[in-house]
């Protein structure tokens, strides 16, 4: 049991103060007390720290450049500024005699009033594919700011000598404080792989302290775990809209793996799988579908407020949610290939 001073030191550790702790308190105490140094010699963390800082700064640069040209929304926290709940009671329409202190030239009954990005008046003039392309680029650009925060946090831990895991194949391993696997995330073919690459320490905490403690079906475990994650983010409805969509996307993935994937691999008598030549096509399409759906279902999370979330999903015509629903229904009706083979 840590002392109050040790606990406060962990919570307010500079390396993890901005992006959150990237290690367990037990690991922090082993490093801060010098226990790790007694067990093994920790090399200088300067090189891995500089590497992570450099990656973080590159991500920040991409975020600033691309977001300037592809803004999603100017300010998600101000998604409802046009909902005029207190109209001006002044009967005199002359602005010179009695100006309106809260003018609203473009009232929007949806409560969304943004002058650039996806809520701009001319955005709906784009074709559907053009909207998707713009939104996907905007979301990737937004993601870069998270990469910046996490990579700089990892670098700060490395500079303090934390995160060293020994050597692997003769190379120093500084992944102990890794919170983001950028390559793993961007190349993931399923929401499961994606979740394990994103915000890894929080994912680890949720898995061990929430998911594994829930009794019942996998769907129940996922719904409760993602609800906890949404609550941890805040009370905005967009968080819940996003997180509670993920379990159904994962259900579609499981059905796809069970009903479609067997046609792209062959099994021997021992159950060992051998990919067919067409497996590359399956992997590529899985990556495209996963990136497309996972990016688009994050829109309510990014705009946060209910009116903004509903409006932005209208802009993309609820396509990701329709795809998930249709995929689940269709695949549920398809026969299991394994059972089909056994009968034959």
ZAZA-554444 format. One record per residue (C-alpha): residue in one letter; x, y, z. Coordinates in steps of 0.02 Angstrom, whole numbers, plus 32768, in hexadecimal, padded with zeros to 4 digits. Last residue first. Example, Ala and Ser with C-alpha at 12.3 -4.5 7.8 and 13.67 -1.06 7.14 Angstrom:
+--------+------+------+------+
| residu |   px |   py |   pz |
+--------+------+------+------+
|      S | 82AC | 7FCB | 8165 |
|      A | 8267 | 7F1F | 8186 |
+--------+------+------+------+
This chain:
+--------+------+------+------+
| residu |   px |   py |   pz |
+--------+------+------+------+
|      X | 7BEE | 799E | 76EA |
|      X | 7B9D | 79B4 | 7793 |
|      X | 7C47 | 79DE | 77E0 |
|      X | 7C6B | 7A5E | 7759 |
|      X | 7BC6 | 7AB8 | 7776 |
|      X | 7BE3 | 7AB9 | 7831 |
|      X | 7C8B | 7B0F | 7816 |
|      X | 7C41 | 7B8A | 7797 |
|      X | 7BBD | 7BC5 | 7815 |
|      X | 7B1F | 7BEC | 77B5 |
|      X | 7AF1 | 7CA0 | 778A |
|      X | 7A5E | 7CF1 | 77E4 |
|      X | 7AC9 | 7D3F | 786E |
|      X | 7B3B | 7D81 | 77E5 |
|      X | 7AAE | 7DE2 | 7793 |
|      X | 7A6B | 7E2E | 7835 |
|      X | 7B16 | 7E5F | 7879 |
|      X | 7B51 | 7EA7 | 77D4 |
|      X | 7AB0 | 7F0B | 77C1 |
|      X | 7AC3 | 7F57 | 786F |
|      X | 7B7B | 7F82 | 785B |
|      X | 7B60 | 7FCD | 77AE |
|      X | 7ACC | 8033 | 77ED |
|      X | 7B34 | 8075 | 787D |
|      X | 7BC1 | 80A7 | 7809 |
|      X | 7B4A | 80FA | 778B |
|      X | 7AE8 | 8166 | 7807 |
|      X | 7AC3 | 81DD | 7775 |
|      X | 7B74 | 8227 | 7779 |
|      X | 7B2B | 82D5 | 7798 |
|      X | 7AA4 | 828A | 7805 |
|      X | 7B2D | 8245 | 7875 |
|      X | 7B72 | 82F5 | 7885 |
|      X | 7AC7 | 8339 | 78B7 |
|      X | 7AA7 | 82B2 | 793A |
|      X | 7B51 | 82CD | 798C |
|      X | 7B43 | 838B | 7986 |
|      X | 7A97 | 838A | 79D9 |
|      X | 7AD2 | 830D | 7A5D |
|      X | 7B75 | 8362 | 7A8B |
|      X | 7C1F | 830E | 7A7F |
|      X | 7C5D | 8347 | 79D3 |
|      X | 7CF1 | 82CF | 79D8 |
|      X | 7C98 | 8240 | 7A2F |
|      X | 7C02 | 824D | 79B8 |
|      X | 7C7E | 8240 | 7925 |
|      X | 7CD8 | 81A5 | 7968 |
|      X | 7C62 | 8132 | 7906 |
|      X | 7CB0 | 8175 | 7865 |
|      X | 7D64 | 8146 | 788C |
|      X | 7D3A | 8098 | 78C8 |
|      X | 7CCE | 8075 | 782F |
|      X | 7D4A | 80AB | 77AA |
|      X | 7DE4 | 8066 | 7802 |
|      X | 7D92 | 7FBD | 7820 |
|      X | 7D4A | 7FB0 | 7771 |
|      X | 7DEF | 7FDB | 771C |
|      X | 7E53 | 7F66 | 778E |
|      X | 7DD8 | 7ED7 | 7775 |
|      X | 7DDC | 7EF5 | 76B8 |
|      X | 7E9A | 7EE6 | 76BB |
|      X | 7E99 | 7E4A | 7727 |
|      X | 7E15 | 7DF4 | 76BB |
|      X | 7E77 | 7E1E | 761C |
|      X | 7F17 | 7DDB | 766B |
|      X | 7EBA | 7D3B | 7698 |
|      X | 7E9A | 7D1A | 75DF |
|      X | 7F3C | 7CB5 | 75CF |
|      X | 7EFD | 7C41 | 7657 |
|      X | 7F37 | 7C52 | 770A |
|      X | 7F67 | 7BB0 | 7764 |
|      X | 7F10 | 7B8D | 7808 |
|      X | 7F42 | 7AFF | 787D |
|      X | 7EAB | 7A9B | 78B7 |
|      X | 7F0E | 79FA | 78CD |
|      X | 7EBC | 79A9 | 7835 |
|      X | 7EEB | 7A3E | 77C8 |
|      X | 7E8F | 7AE1 | 77BA |
|      X | 7E7D | 7B53 | 7722 |
|      X | 7E6A | 7C0E | 7726 |
|      X | 7E07 | 7C8D | 76BE |
|      X | 7D5D | 7C38 | 76C6 |
|      X | 7D6F | 7C28 | 7783 |
|      X | 7D73 | 7CE9 | 778F |
|      X | 7CBC | 7CFF | 775C |
|      X | 7C4B | 7CB1 | 77E0 |
|      X | 7CB1 | 7CAD | 7882 |
|      X | 7D22 | 7D43 | 7863 |
|      X | 7C92 | 7DA9 | 781C |
|      X | 7C24 | 7D7B | 78AF |
|      X | 7CAD | 7DAE | 7928 |
|      X | 7CC7 | 7E53 | 78CD |
|      X | 7C0D | 7E77 | 78CF |
|      X | 7C0C | 7E5A | 798B |
|      X | 7CA1 | 7ED1 | 7998 |
|      X | 7C3D | 7F59 | 7940 |
|      X | 7BAF | 7F35 | 79B9 |
|      X | 7C23 | 7F49 | 7A4F |
|      X | 7C69 | 7FEC | 7A06 |
|      X | 7BC3 | 8048 | 79F7 |
|      X | 7BB7 | 8060 | 7AB4 |
|      X | 7C5B | 80C1 | 7AB2 |
|      X | 7C25 | 813D | 7A2D |
|      X | 7B75 | 816C | 7A66 |
|      X | 7BB2 | 816B | 7B1A |
|      X | 7C39 | 81ED | 7AF5 |
|      X | 7BC2 | 8254 | 7A8A |
|      X | 7B48 | 8261 | 7B1C |
|      X | 7BBF | 82D2 | 7B7D |
|      X | 7BD1 | 8294 | 7C30 |
|      X | 7C8D | 827F | 7C38 |
|      X | 7D21 | 821A | 7BFC |
|      X | 7D1C | 81A2 | 7C91 |
|      X | 7C62 | 818A | 7C72 |
|      X | 7C88 | 8153 | 7BC0 |
|      X | 7D0D | 80D9 | 7BFC |
|      X | 7C94 | 8091 | 7C7C |
|      X | 7C12 | 807D | 7BF2 |
|      X | 7C98 | 8027 | 7B8A |
|      X | 7CB5 | 7FA8 | 7C14 |
|      X | 7BFB | 7F8E | 7C33 |
|      X | 7BD4 | 7F71 | 7B7A |
|      X | 7C6D | 7F02 | 7B61 |
|      X | 7C4B | 7E8E | 7BF3 |
|      X | 7B94 | 7E80 | 7BC5 |
|      X | 7BC1 | 7E56 | 7B11 |
|      X | 7C40 | 7DD4 | 7B4C |
|      X | 7BB6 | 7D7F | 7BAE |
|      X | 7BAE | 7D78 | 7C6B |
|      X | 7C18 | 7DA1 | 7D02 |
|      X | 7C74 | 7E47 | 7D06 |
|      X | 7D1B | 7E49 | 7D61 |
|      X | 7D83 | 7E29 | 7CC4 |
|      X | 7D3D | 7EC4 | 7C6C |
|      X | 7D4F | 7F3E | 7CFD |
|      X | 7DF5 | 7F38 | 7D59 |
|      X | 7E60 | 7ED4 | 7CE0 |
|      X | 7E18 | 7F09 | 7C39 |
|      X | 7DF6 | 7FBD | 7C6C |
|      X | 7EA5 | 7FD1 | 7CB2 |
|      X | 7EF9 | 7F85 | 7C18 |
|      X | 7E91 | 7FF5 | 7BA6 |
|      X | 7EC6 | 808B | 7C0F |
|      X | 7F7B | 8055 | 7BFB |
|      X | 7F69 | 8035 | 7B42 |
|      X | 7F1B | 80DA | 7B0D |
|      X | 7EFF | 8091 | 7A5F |
|      X | 7F5A | 7FF4 | 7A21 |
|      X | 7EEF | 7F76 | 7A7E |
|      X | 7E4F | 7FCB | 7A48 |
|      X | 7E82 | 7FC6 | 7990 |
|      X | 7EA9 | 7F0D | 7996 |
|      X | 7DFC | 7EEC | 79DE |
|      X | 7DA9 | 7F65 | 7963 |
|      X | 7DEE | 7EFB | 78D7 |
|      X | 7E6B | 7F06 | 7847 |
|      X | 7EE7 | 7F77 | 789F |
|      X | 7F68 | 7FCF | 7831 |
|      X | 7F53 | 807F | 7878 |
|      X | 7F49 | 8041 | 792B |
|      X | 7FDE | 7FCA | 7923 |
|      X | 8048 | 8050 | 78CE |
|      X | 801B | 80D1 | 7953 |
|      X | 8032 | 805F | 79E9 |
|      X | 8001 | 80D8 | 7A74 |
|      X | 801C | 80D2 | 7B2F |
|      X | 80CC | 8090 | 7B35 |
|      X | 8113 | 809F | 7BE4 |
|      X | 8166 | 7FF3 | 7BEA |
|      X | 8192 | 7FFC | 7B31 |
|      X | 8247 | 802E | 7B4B |
|      X | 8295 | 7F8D | 7B09 |
|      X | 8350 | 7F9A | 7AE9 |
|      X | 8386 | 7F30 | 7A54 |
|      X | 83ED | 7E8F | 7A62 |
|      X | 835F | 7E21 | 7A25 |
|      X | 82F0 | 7E6C | 7AAB |
|      X | 8343 | 7ECD | 7B37 |
|      X | 8307 | 7F03 | 7BE2 |
|      X | 825A | 7F4C | 7C03 |
|      X | 8288 | 8004 | 7C18 |
|      X | 81EB | 806D | 7C2F |
|      X | 822F | 80E8 | 7CAD |
|      X | 82D9 | 813D | 7CAB |
|      X | 8296 | 81EE | 7CC4 |
|      X | 82B8 | 8214 | 7C0D |
|      X | 8253 | 8178 | 7BE2 |
|      X | 81BF | 81BA | 7C46 |
|      X | 81C9 | 8261 | 7BEB |
|      X | 81D5 | 8208 | 7B43 |
|      X | 8139 | 81A3 | 7B69 |
|      X | 80DC | 8243 | 7B96 |
|      X | 8118 | 8295 | 7AF5 |
|      X | 80D9 | 81FE | 7A96 |
|      X | 8031 | 8204 | 7AEF |
|      X | 8011 | 82BD | 7AD3 |
|      X | 8048 | 82BF | 7A1D |
|      X | 7FE8 | 8220 | 79F2 |
|      X | 7F4D | 8272 | 7A3B |
|      X | 7F6A | 830A | 79CE |
|      X | 7F7F | 8299 | 7937 |
|      X | 7ED1 | 8251 | 794E |
|      X | 7E87 | 82F8 | 791D |
|      X | 7EDF | 82ED | 7875 |
|      X | 7E9E | 823C | 785A |
|      X | 7DEF | 827C | 7881 |
|      X | 7DFC | 830B | 7805 |
|      X | 7E3C | 8297 | 777B |
|      X | 7DAB | 821F | 779B |
|      X | 7D2E | 82AF | 779C |
|      X | 7D68 | 82F6 | 76F5 |
|      X | 7D67 | 824C | 76A0 |
|      X | 7CBC | 821F | 76E5 |
|      X | 7C73 | 82C6 | 76AE |
|      X | 7CBD | 82B0 | 75FF |
|      X | 7C72 | 8202 | 75F7 |
|      X | 7BC6 | 8248 | 7623 |
|      X | 7BCE | 82D4 | 75A4 |
|      X | 7BF2 | 8384 | 75E1 |
|      X | 7B65 | 8403 | 75E9 |
|      X | 7B4B | 83CF | 769D |
|      X | 7BED | 8427 | 76CA |
|      X | 7BAF | 84CE | 7685 |
|      X | 7B55 | 8505 | 7725 |
|      X | 7BED | 84DE | 7793 |
|      X | 7BC8 | 8459 | 7816 |
|      X | 7C4E | 83E3 | 77D1 |
|      X | 7CD8 | 8462 | 77E4 |
|      X | 7CBA | 851C | 77EB |
|      X | 7C35 | 8597 | 7829 |
|      X | 7BEC | 852D | 78B4 |
|      X | 7B3B | 853A | 78F6 |
|      X | 7AEC | 849C | 793B |
|      X | 7A50 | 84AC | 79A8 |
|      X | 79EA | 8445 | 792D |
|      X | 7972 | 84D7 | 7918 |
|      X | 79FE | 8541 | 78CD |
|      X | 79FA | 85FD | 78E2 |
|      X | 7A6B | 8655 | 7866 |
|      X | 7A75 | 870E | 7893 |
|      X | 7A7F | 86F1 | 794F |
|      X | 7A9C | 8794 | 79A7 |
|      X | 7AB8 | 878E | 7A64 |
|      X | 7AC3 | 8840 | 7AA8 |
|      X | 7A3E | 887B | 7A2C |
|      X | 7A59 | 8934 | 7A0F |
|      X | 79DC | 89B3 | 7A55 |
|      X | 79DA | 8A5A | 79FD |
|      X | 7A52 | 8A33 | 7970 |
|      X | 7A10 | 8981 | 795F |
|      X | 795E | 89C1 | 7938 |
|      X | 78EA | 892B | 7950 |
|      X | 7898 | 8971 | 79EE |
|      X | 7834 | 88E4 | 7A3E |
|      X | 78C3 | 88B0 | 7AB0 |
|      X | 78A0 | 8800 | 7AF0 |
|      X | 7942 | 87BA | 7AA7 |
|      X | 792F | 86FF | 7A9E |
|      X | 796D | 8698 | 7B33 |
|      X | 7977 | 85E0 | 7AFE |
|      X | 79CC | 860C | 7A5A |
|      X | 7A16 | 8568 | 7A20 |
|      X | 7A9E | 85B2 | 79B4 |
|      X | 7B2E | 858C | 7A29 |
|      X | 7B0D | 84D0 | 7A2A |
|      X | 7BB1 | 847C | 79F8 |
|      X | 7C1D | 84F1 | 7A5E |
|      X | 7C84 | 846B | 7AB7 |
|      X | 7CA7 | 841B | 7A0D |
|      X | 7D04 | 84B9 | 79D5 |
|      X | 7D2C | 84DF | 791F |
|      X | 7CE4 | 843A | 78DE |
|      X | 7D3B | 83BC | 786E |
|      X | 7DBF | 8432 | 782A |
|      X | 7E12 | 83F5 | 778A |
|      X | 7E8D | 847A | 7750 |
|      X | 7EC7 | 84B9 | 77FA |
|      X | 7EB0 | 8409 | 783E |
|      X | 7F30 | 83C8 | 77C0 |
|      X | 7FBB | 8441 | 77F0 |
|      X | 7FA0 | 8441 | 78AD |
|      X | 7F89 | 8385 | 78BD |
|      X | 801B | 835D | 784B |
|      X | 808D | 83CE | 78B3 |
|      X | 804F | 837F | 7954 |
|      X | 8071 | 82D1 | 790F |
|      X | 8122 | 8304 | 78DF |
|      X | 813A | 834D | 798D |
|      X | 8102 | 82A9 | 79DE |
|      X | 8174 | 8240 | 7970 |
|      X | 8206 | 82B2 | 79A0 |
|      X | 81DB | 82AA | 7A59 |
|      X | 81D2 | 81EC | 7A4E |
|      X | 827D | 81E0 | 79FA |
|      X | 82CA | 825F | 7A73 |
|      X | 828D | 81F6 | 7B06 |
|      X | 82C9 | 8153 | 7AB7 |
|      X | 8377 | 81A2 | 7AA3 |
|      X | 8380 | 81F2 | 7B50 |
|      X | 8346 | 815B | 7BB4 |
|      X | 83F4 | 8135 | 7BF3 |
|      X | 840D | 807F | 7C21 |
|      X | 83B8 | 802D | 7CB7 |
|      X | 842C | 7FB7 | 7D13 |
|      X | 83D0 | 7F24 | 7D5F |
|      X | 8380 | 7EEC | 7E03 |
|      X | 83C6 | 7F7A | 7E6D |
|      X | 8393 | 7FFA | 7DE8 |
|      X | 82E1 | 7FB8 | 7DED |
|      X | 82D6 | 7FD4 | 7EA9 |
|      X | 830D | 8089 | 7E97 |
|      X | 8277 | 80CD | 7EF7 |
|      X | 8235 | 812E | 7E61 |
|      X | 8242 | 8098 | 7DED |
|      X | 81F0 | 8016 | 7E5C |
|      X | 8170 | 8099 | 7E94 |
|      X | 813D | 80BE | 7DE0 |
|      X | 812E | 8005 | 7DB8 |
|      X | 80BB | 7FEB | 7E4F |
|      X | 8058 | 8087 | 7E1D |
|      X | 8031 | 8037 | 7D75 |
|      X | 8075 | 8089 | 7CD8 |
|      X | 8049 | 810C | 7C55 |
|      X | 7FFA | 8186 | 7CD0 |
|      X | 7F8E | 8209 | 7C78 |
|      X | 7FAF | 8273 | 7BDD |
|      X | 7FDC | 8319 | 7C32 |
|      X | 8019 | 82E0 | 7CDC |
|      X | 8072 | 8243 | 7CA2 |
|      X | 8126 | 827C | 7C9D |
|      X | 8109 | 8301 | 7D23 |
|      X | 80DA | 8283 | 7DA8 |
|      X | 8043 | 82D1 | 7DFD |
|      X | 7FE0 | 8230 | 7E18 |
|      X | 807A | 81C7 | 7E3E |
|      X | 80C6 | 8245 | 7EB7 |
|      X | 801B | 8259 | 7F09 |
|      X | 8016 | 819C | 7F25 |
|      X | 80C6 | 8199 | 7F6B |
|      X | 809F | 8229 | 7FE2 |
|      X | 7FFE | 81D7 | 801C |
|      X | 805E | 8136 | 8040 |
|      X | 8051 | 80A4 | 7FC9 |
|      X | 8000 | 8000 | 8000 |
+--------+------+------+------+
